[in-house]
């Protein structure tokens, strides 16, 4: 399984605009082959450490590299990237794997 943490910071005051685009894609992404989880999240009000008002995080889990490759080349992801590119200040994508515990 592949875990992804995507940290996306919008240009000042534009986070909700990007989240609207993300919401429009949720059902399409979650229906992709190999998508286990795709959850946009924001800071809790009482969080001791915060990403900030312009940032959101997408927590993703994918079955394997082939599923992730399919996601990256999906038409709806290309459309999202084109629509959001002028709204994004920065983006960091962390690809993670489960640590063997035995």
N, C-alpha and C positions, 0 to 999 in steps of 0.2 A: 504494500500500500504506500502511496505517496501522499504526504501531507504538505499543504501549502499555506503559508501565511502571507497574504498580500496586504501591505500597508500603503494606503493611497491617501495622499494629502491634496485636497482641492485648493485652487486659488481662493484667496480670501472671500468667504461668504458664499462659495459655490458648491459646498458639499451636498446640499439637498438636490441640486441640479444633477450631479453625478449619480446620487442614490436613486433618483427617478429613473435614470437609464438602467441602473443595475436591477431595480425592481421589474422593469419591463422584460428583462432577460431571465429572471429567476426560473420560471417554469421550463424554458428552453434548455438552460444549463443543467438543471436538475434531471431532465429527461435524457441527457446525453449518456451514451454507453459508458459504464465505468464510473459515473459520478456517484460517490457515496455521501458526500456532504458539500454544500456550497452555501455558506451562511455569512452575509454581511453583518458586522457588529460595530457598535460605537461604545465609547466610554460610559460606564455606569457613573451616575452622579456622585456616588460616595467612593469611587475608586481612589486609592492613595496615589497612584501614578496614572497620568492621562496622556493619550496621544494628542488630544486637543480638539477644538471645535470644528476644525476644517478637515480632520482626518477620520477615516473609517478603515476597518480591517475586514478582509474576507478570509474566512477560515474554510479551507477546502480539503477534501479527501478524495483521492482518485484510486481506482483499483490497480492500475499499472501505468507504465510509461506510454503504452499504445493509447489508452484512454485519455491521458493528458495531451498527447500529440493531437488527437482528434478534437479535443476542446480548443486547443490553440489555433486550429485551422477552421473552426466552425464559422459559418457565414454570419451568425448573430454576434459572435465575438468580434469579428472584423468590423461589423456595423457599430458595435459599442465603442470600439477603439477610435473609430473615425469621429463619432459623435462626441466623445469625451475628451479628445486630445487637447483641445484649447481650454478645458476646465481644470486640468490636472497640473498641480505645482510639482509634485514628485510622486514616485511610485517605487517601492522596494518589494521584490518578490523573493520569498524564502522557500526553497525546496527542501523538505525534510523527510527523513525515513525513520521508521520505528527502530529504536535501539534494541538489539537482541539482549534479552535478560537471562538467558540460560547458558 
